[in-house]
Amino acid sequence: MDSILSRVAYLKGLMEGLNIDYESKDGKITSEIVDILQNIAEEMNNIDSTQNDLHDYVESIDSCLNYLKEDLFYDEEDYDNEDDSNEDDDKCDNYTKFNCTHCNETIYLDENMMSSRLNISCPNCHSELQINQIHED
């Protein structure tokens, strides 16, 4: 973009060096064309700068998303394939499957919640449930 700006500046310098009469019809038109070219070149320079900033920003977002992806998703090599045979088991990775006594929707509780003997709120109907009242499926 700098080359366009420098070429427009060169064109302005040529006009001044040629002693063009800016009051004549040809001089007015030529001067206006060069001014328009100057504005276009400056605007293109601004757009290019903004586009470069956006590119850098998108690259940083992409980098952050890659870190999140690595944190959230496991590697396939780390996955234990032995659990694939019993996908319908009620217990999976320290969670126990239950049905809410009010809405009959399935909820999962981990072992820590089960041993705490506290009341919990159903995530579906928001009814308060006591751990000892929940019946295992």
Summary of the structure (lengths in Angstrom):
residues: 137
radius of gyration: 35.2
end to end distance: 69.3
largest distance: 98.0
contacts: 288
relative contact order: 0.08
helix: 60%
strand: 14%
